[in-house]
Amino acid sequence: MDFRELDRLNRRDLLRGTAMLGAGAAFMQPLPLLAQAGSMSDVRKAVEAGKDASIKRLRDWIALPSIAAENRNMTEGAAYMAELAKDAGFTNVEIVPTDGHPGVFGTIDVGAKRTLGIYFMYDVKQYDPAEWSSPPLEGKMVDRPGFGQSIMGRGAVNQKGPEATFLAALHAIRAAGRKLPVNIVLVCEGEEEIGSPHFRQIATKPNILAALKKCEGIFIPMPGQDSSGNVSVNLGSKGIIELELVASGEKWGRGPKKDVHSSLKAMVDSPAWRLVQALQTLVTKDGNTPAIEGWFENVRPLTEREKTLIREAAKADNDEAQMKQALGVTHWIDNLSYDDALIRLAQEPTVNIEGLVAGYTGPGGKTVLPGRAVAKLDLRLVPNQTRAEAEKKLRAHLDKHGFTDVEVNVSGGYDPTEVDEKSSLIRSELATYKKLGVNASLNARMAGSWPGATFTAPPVSIPAGHFGIGHGSGAHAPDEYYLIDSTNPKVAGLVDATMGYAEFLYTLAAIK
């Protein structure tokens, strides 16, 4: 499902769900419309002149990793984001405190009739330098076969690369002596990679909420092209809850309060086995369907139109073998057909084990009976489930099955998102892709998650989505990269991706 390169798959690469399902429509670089249209030639000239500065801006940003999970460089990351915003022309820029890590807010008001919201994140995922072929903070240029010269580093595609590209579009429009066609509201957080636990505090701050409510919609920049140049326009995304389940001898009142010798298992209860037993109650025997009481009572199944969109896209793409190879699988759940598996991907809520930790996990063996065991889970939610409902039902389920001692420690999450395909935001996306010569398919719902529900739900209540051309891959994984100089005639490099954002602003301003 990674509509970027399918060599590394991870949560962010899966974010767009069935995004790889568009039919191929090739275009030669530079993009025909933007290269030839006289109305944008001055902007393109400015983009090309500013290319080196754009690359340096991204490389410098990669060199400053803000990792919320490690509380690393968060103050510095917010301050740097604020400076990037000011440099791109945003005014009234403020660093917004929360009960966690701060956000950043700013506006550009040119007196335009329409206002667009833009969502950024300045945090990135953790990394292990030993797993990388290039140092993750150096932003070196590497060749990615089939795509071209790319900048490699943590945050290169998730999300600093596309965000820096959007900022480059603002720089170029200003350098061309133009006034922006729309007003812009920037809302940025530093906790997306830990489930955005405090983002709502930012979005509902009175002055920020007032600015957001003026927006036609809000989008997150995303380099959405696969190797055939196709993109998907997402009409929603699943929600998520990230949490830990903890079983311990101390809370249970049985088993050891600390690790003890494993020979004692003959006479001492095991918190690790208790956690395993609790986990087994959460899903059906095959592990594929949530079994938490009441889990499906508010689930909205896909409509027939939504299913048709998925089936048509699957038929047009016909790339099942490539997806299986990329994922390293030979069968879909229940041996489903490709299109039925994709429908299930979009429609079903999930209970997933991210990791299990107990006792000794180093080289060789160590004969201990752990006093504490932890399971890291993520729960994917679909309309009309809510985070609050799901958390309550999980706790009630564990209690009902006798696991009152098993702790549920939620670290973050948010509700599912839906957006009307008739909104000006989605219509502008489709119109822009058409102008660019990029084949775009409607995607009923992403399998992955982002905090768009903060915008689509009250009190903000505006459309939210994703937009962008270009390419990158490896988010959350080693060797993350973002395409700069494309050798693939179907895929945009940095200059054309920058022009894509510029074109989107003008399209939104003119959409009827």
C-alpha positions in Angstrom: 0.0 0.0 0.0 3.0 2.3 0.1 2.4 4.5 -2.9 6.0 5.6 -2.5 8.7 2.9 -3.1 7.5 -0.5 -1.9 10.8 -1.6 -0.4 10.0 -0.5 3.1 6.6 -0.6 4.7 5.7 0.9 8.0 2.8 2.8 9.6 3.4 6.1 7.8 4.0 4.4 4.5 0.6 2.7 5.0 -1.1 5.9 6.0 -3.0 6.3 2.8 -4.6 2.8 3.0 -5.4 1.9 -0.6 -3.5 4.8 -2.0 -1.5 2.6 -4.4 -4.6 1.8 -6.4 -4.7 4.4 -9.2 -4.4 3.7 -12.9 -1.1 4.9 -14.4 -1.1 8.2 -16.3 2.5 9.2 -17.2 3.8 12.8 -17.5 7.2 14.0 -18.5 9.2 16.3 -16.3 9.0 19.2 -16.0 5.3 19.0 -15.5 3.7 20.1 -18.8 1.3 22.6 -17.3 3.6 24.3 -14.9 6.6 24.3 -17.3 4.7 25.9 -20.1 1.9 28.0 -18.6 3.0 31.6 -18.8 0.8 32.5 -15.8 3.1 30.4 -13.6 6.4 30.7 -15.3 7.6 33.4 -13.0 6.9 31.2 -10.0 8.7 28.3 -11.5 11.7 30.4 -12.2 11.8 31.4 -8.6 11.4 27.8 -7.5 14.4 26.8 -9.6 16.5 29.7 -8.4 15.6 28.7 -4.8 16.2 25.0 -5.1 19.6 25.0 -3.4 18.2 27.0 -0.5 15.3 24.6 -0.3 17.6 21.6 0.0 19.7 23.3 2.6 16.5 24.2 4.6 15.5 20.5 4.6 19.0 19.3 5.4 19.3 21.7 8.4 15.9 20.6 9.6 16.8 16.9 9.4 19.9 17.6 11.5 17.6 18.7 14.4 15.6 15.6 15.4 12.7 16.4 17.8 11.6 13.0 19.2 8.6 13.3 21.5 8.9 9.7 22.8 12.4 10.5 24.1 11.7 14.1 25.1 14.6 15.0 22.8 15.0 18.5 21.4 11.4 19.4 21.8 11.9 23.0 22.9 14.5 23.5 20.2 12.2 21.8 17.6 9.3 24.1 18.3 11.6 27.2 18.2 13.1 26.1 14.9 9.6 25.4 13.4 8.6 28.9 14.5 11.6 30.4 12.7 10.9 28.4 9.6 7.3 29.8 9.6 8.5 33.4 10.1 11.0 33.0 7.3 8.3 31.8 4.9 6.1 34.8 5.6 3.9 33.8 8.5 3.0 36.5 11.0 1.7 36.4 14.6 3.8 33.3 15.0 3.6 31.9 18.5 4.9 28.8 20.3 1.8 27.3 21.9 2.3 25.6 25.3 0.3 22.5 26.1 0.3 20.0 29.0 2.9 18.1 26.9 5.1 19.4 24.1 4.5 22.8 22.5 2.9 23.5 19.1 3.4 26.4 16.7 0.8 28.7 15.1 1.0 31.4 12.5 -1.0 33.1 9.8 -0.6 34.8 6.5 -3.4 37.3 5.9 -3.3 38.9 2.4 -6.9 39.9 2.4 -7.9 37.1 0.1 -11.5 35.8 -0.1 -10.5 32.3 0.9 -8.4 30.9 3.7 -6.6 27.5 3.7 -5.3 25.7 6.8 -2.0 23.8 6.8 -1.1 21.1 9.3 2.5 20.4 10.2 4.3 18.2 12.6 7.9 18.9 13.7 8.5 15.7 15.6 10.0 12.5 14.1 10.3 8.9 15.0 13.2 7.3 17.0 16.0 5.7 15.0 19.0 3.4 15.4 22.0 4.7 13.4 23.4 1.2 13.2 20.5 0.2 10.9 21.1 2.9 8.4 23.3 2.9 5.3 23.7 6.6 5.7 23.9 8.6 8.9 20.3 9.5 9.8 21.0 13.2 10.7 23.3 14.1 7.8 20.8 14.4 5.0 23.1 12.9 2.4 22.1 12.6 -1.3 21.7 9.0 -2.4 20.5 7.3 -5.5 17.2 5.4 -5.3 16.9 3.1 -8.3 13.8 3.9 -10.3 13.3 7.3 -8.8 16.6 9.3 -8.7 18.7 11.4 -6.3 17.1 11.6 -2.9 17.9 13.1 0.5 18.2 10.5 3.2 17.6 11.1 6.9 15.1 10.7 9.7 12.1 12.9 9.0 13.0 13.2 5.3 9.6 12.1 4.1 7.7 12.0 7.5 7.1 14.9 7.4 9.9 17.5 7.0 10.5 16.9 3.3 6.9 17.6 2.1 6.5 20.4 4.7 9.7 22.1 3.6 8.5 21.8 0.0 5.3 23.6 0.8 7.3 26.3 2.5 9.5 26.5 -0.6 6.3 27.2 -2.6 5.6 30.2 -0.3 9.1 31.5 -0.7 8.9 31.2 -4.5 5.6 33.0 -4.8 7.0 35.8 -2.7 10.2 35.9 -4.7 8.2 36.1 -7.9 6.7 39.3 -6.6 3.2 37.8 -6.2 0.7 38.1 -3.5 -0.6 34.7 -2.2 -4.0 33.8 -3.7 -5.4 32.6 -0.4 -4.8 33.4 3.3 -3.0 30.6 5.2 -3.4 29.4 8.8 -0.5 27.2 10.0 -1.1 24.8 12.9 1.8 22.6 14.0 2.4 20.0 16.8 5.3 18.1 18.2 3.5 15.0 19.3 2.1 13.3 16.2 4.4 10.4 16.6 3.1 9.6 20.0 -0.6 9.9 19.1 -1.1 13.7 19.4 -2.2 13.5 23.0 -2.3 17.3 23.5 -3.0 18.6 20.0 -6.6 19.4 20.7 -5.4 22.0 23.3 -3.6 23.7 20.4 -6.4 23.7 17.9 -9.0 24.9 20.4 -7.0 27.8 21.8 -9.4 30.7 21.3 -7.4 32.6 18.7 -6.3 29.5 16.9 -9.9 28.1 16.8 -11.1 31.4 15.4 -8.5 31.3 12.7 -9.2 27.7 11.8 -13.0 28.2 11.6 -12.4 30.6 8.7 -10.6 28.0 6.6 -12.1 26.2 3.6 -10.3 23.2 4.8 -6.9 22.0 6.1 -4.4 19.6 4.6 -1.2 17.9 5.5 1.5 18.0 2.7 2.2 14.5 1.5 4.4 13.2 -1.4 1.7 10.9 -2.8 3.0 9.5 -6.0 3.8 5.8 -6.5 6.3 4.6 -9.2 3.7 5.1 -11.9 3.0 8.7 -10.8 -0.5 7.9 -9.4 -2.0 9.5 -6.3 -5.1 8.9 -4.2 -7.4 11.5 -2.7 -8.4 10.2 0.7 -12.0 10.6 1.9 -11.2 9.6 5.5 -8.9 7.8 7.8 -9.1 5.4 10.7 -8.6 6.7 14.2 -6.1 5.2 16.6 -5.4 4.6 20.2 -1.9 3.7 21.3 -1.5 2.1 24.7 0.2 -0.4 26.9 -1.3 -3.3 28.8 0.7 -4.1 31.9 0.5 -7.2 34.1 2.6 -7.2 37.3 3.0 -9.2 40.4 2.6 -6.0 42.4 -0.8 -5.1 40.9 -2.1 -8.7 40.6 -1.2 -9.7 44.2 0.1 -13.0 42.8 3.5 -13.8 41.2 6.7 -12.0 42.0 7.1 -8.2 42.4 10.4 -8.4 40.7 12.2 -11.0 38.4 13.0 -14.2 40.1 14.7 -17.5 39.1 12.7 -19.4 36.6 12.9 -22.7 38.5 10.4 -21.2 40.9 7.7 -21.3 38.2 6.5 -24.6 39.7 5.3 -22.8 42.8 4.9 -19.1 41.7 2.4 -17.5 39.4 3.6 -15.7 36.2 2.5 -12.1 35.3 3.8 -12.8 31.8 1.4 -15.7 31.3 -1.4 -13.6 32.8 -0.8 -10.9 30.2 -0.9 -13.5 27.4 -4.2 -14.8 28.7 -5.6 -11.2 28.9 -4.5 -10.6 25.3 -6.1 -13.7 24.0 -9.5 -12.4 25.1 -9.3 -9.3 23.0 -9.5 -11.0 19.6 -11.0 -14.1 18.0 -9.0 -17.3 18.0 -7.2 -16.5 14.7 -6.3 -13.0 16.0 -8.0 -11.2 13.2 -11.2 -9.8 14.6 -11.6 -7.8 17.8 -13.7 -9.6 20.4 -14.1 -6.8 22.9 -17.7 -6.6 24.0 -19.6 -4.0 22.1 -16.7 -3.2 19.8 -18.8 -3.2 16.6 -22.0 -1.7 17.8 -21.2 1.8 16.4 -19.1 0.7 13.4 -20.4 2.2 10.1 -19.8 -0.3 7.3 -18.5 1.1 4.0 -21.3 2.2 1.7 -21.8 0.4 -1.7 -20.2 3.5 -3.4 -17.2 3.3 -1.1 -16.8 -0.4 -1.9 -17.2 0.3 -5.6 -14.4 2.9 -5.5 -12.1 0.3 -3.9 -13.0 -2.4 -6.4 -12.6 -0.2 -9.4 -9.2 1.1 -8.2 -8.0 -2.5 -7.5 -9.1 -3.6 -11.0 -7.4 -0.6 -12.6 -4.2 -1.1 -10.7 -4.0 -4.9 -10.7 -0.9 -4.9 -8.6 -1.6 -7.6 -6.1 1.6 -9.5 -6.7 3.8 -6.4 -6.1 2.0 -5.6 -2.9 2.3 -9.1 -1.6 6.0 -9.1 -2.4 6.5 -5.8 -0.7 4.7 -6.9 2.4 6.4 -10.3 2.5 3.1 -12.2 2.5 1.6 -14.9 0.4 -2.1 -14.8 1.4 -4.6 -12.2 2.7 -6.7 -12.8 5.8 -9.1 -15.7 5.3 -7.7 -16.2 1.8 -9.7 -13.2 0.6 -9.5 -11.9 -3.0 -7.4 -8.8 -3.5 -10.4 -6.4 -3.7 -12.2 -8.0 -0.7 -9.0 -7.8 1.3 -8.7 -4.1 0.4 -12.3 -3.5 1.4 -11.6 -5.3 4.7 -8.5 -3.1 5.2 -10.6 0.1 4.9 -13.7 -1.1 6.8 -12.5 -3.1 9.8 -11.4 -1.9 13.2 -8.3 -3.7 14.5 -6.5 -4.7 17.7 -2.8 -5.0 16.9 0.2 -6.0 19.1 3.1 -3.7 18.4 5.5 -5.3 20.8 5.7 -7.6 23.8 8.3 -7.0 26.6 9.0 -9.1 29.6 12.0 -10.4 31.5 15.2 -10.9 29.6 15.4 -10.3 25.8 19.1 -10.1 25.2 21.5 -12.7 23.6 21.2 -16.2 24.8 19.0 -17.2 27.7 18.5 -16.0 31.2 16.4 -18.2 33.5 14.1 -15.7 35.1 10.4 -15.5 35.9 9.5 -11.9 35.1 7.6 -9.9 37.7 6.2 -7.6 35.0 5.1 -7.9 31.4 4.1 -5.2 28.9 2.2 -5.4 25.6 2.2 -2.3 23.4 -1.0 -2.1 21.3 -2.6 0.0 18.7 -6.3 0.0 18.1 -7.5 1.3 14.8 -11.0 2.8 14.8 -13.5 3.4 12.0 -16.5 5.7 11.8 -18.6 5.9 14.0 -16.4 4.7 16.8 -14.7 7.2 19.1 -11.6 7.0 21.2 -13.5 7.6 24.4 -16.0 4.8 23.7 -13.2 2.4 22.8 -11.1 3.1 25.9 -14.2 2.6 28.1 -15.1 -0.7 26.4 -11.5 -2.1 26.6 -11.4 -1.4 30.3 -14.9 -2.9 30.9 -13.9 -6.0 28.8 -10.8 -6.7 30.9 -12.7 -6.2 34.1 -15.5 -8.5 33.0 -13.0 -11.3 32.2 -11.3 -11.0 35.5 -8.3 -8.9 34.6 -9.0 -5.9 36.8 -5.3 -5.9 37.8 -4.1 -5.4 34.2 -3.3 -1.8 33.7 -4.4 0.1 30.6 -2.0 3.0 30.0 -3.1 5.1 27.0 -0.4 7.3 25.5 -2.3 9.0 22.7 -4.9 8.7 20.0 -7.8 10.3 18.2 -11.1 9.6 16.4 -11.6 8.5 12.8 -11.9 11.2 10.1 -14.3 11.6 7.2 -14.4 14.3 4.5 -17.1 15.1 1.9 -15.9 14.6 -1.6 -18.0 17.6 -2.6 -16.1 19.9 -0.3 -14.0 22.7 -1.9 -10.9 21.1 -0.4 -11.4 17.7 -2.2 -12.6 19.3 -5.4 -9.5 21.5 -5.4 -7.2 18.5 -4.9 -8.8 16.6 -7.8 -8.8 19.7 -10.1 -5.1 20.4 -9.3 -4.1 16.8 -10.0 -6.0 17.0 -13.3 -4.1 20.2 -14.3 -0.8 18.6 -13.4 -1.5 15.5 -15.6 -1.5 13.2 -12.5 -3.9 10.3 -12.4 -5.9 10.5 -9.1 -8.3 8.0 -7.7 -10.7 8.5 -4.8 -9.8 6.4 -1.8 -12.8 5.6 0.5 -10.7 5.5 3.7 -7.1 5.3 4.7 -6.1 2.3 6.8 -3.7 4.5 8.6 -4.3 7.4 10.9 -3.5 11.1 11.4 -5.1 13.7 13.8 -7.5 15.0 11.1 -10.5 14.4 13.4 -9.2 17.4 15.5 -10.3 19.5 12.5 -13.3 17.6 11.1 -15.1 17.3 14.5 -16.6 20.1 16.5 -15.7 22.8 17.4 -13.4 23.3 14.4 -15.7 21.4 11.9 -13.8 21.9 8.6 -12.7 19.4 5.9 -9.3 17.9 6.3 -7.2 15.8 3.9 -3.8 15.2 2.3 -2.3 16.7 -0.9 1.0 16.6 -2.7 3.0 15.1 -5.5 6.6 13.8 -5.3 7.9 10.7 -3.7 9.6 9.3 -0.6 9.6 6.2 1.5 11.1 4.6 4.7 9.1 6.5 7.3 9.6 5.0 10.7 12.2 2.8 9.2 16.0 2.9 8.4 17.1 4.7 5.2 14.1 7.1 5.1 14.4 9.3 2.0 12.7 12.1 0.0 13.1 12.5 -3.8 14.9 15.6 -5.0 16.0 15.0 -8.6 13.7 12.6 -10.3 14.9 10.3 -13.1 11.4 8.8 -13.3 9.4 10.7 -15.9 6.1 9.9 -14.1 7.2 11.2 -10.7 7.9 14.7 -9.5 11.2 15.8 -8.0 11.6 18.7 -5.6 11.0 21.6 -8.2 7.8 20.1 -9.6 6.5 19.1 -6.2 7.0 22.7 -5.1 5.1 23.9 -8.1 2.4 21.4 -7.3 1.7 23.1 -4.0 1.8 26.5 -5.7 -0.8 25.3 -8.2 -3.0 24.0 -5.4 -3.2 27.4 -3.8 -4.3 29.0 -7.0 -6.8 26.3 -7.7 -8.4 26.6 -4.3 -8.7 30.3 -4.7 -10.6 29.9 -8.0 -12.7 26.8 -7.3 -16.4 27.4 -7.6 
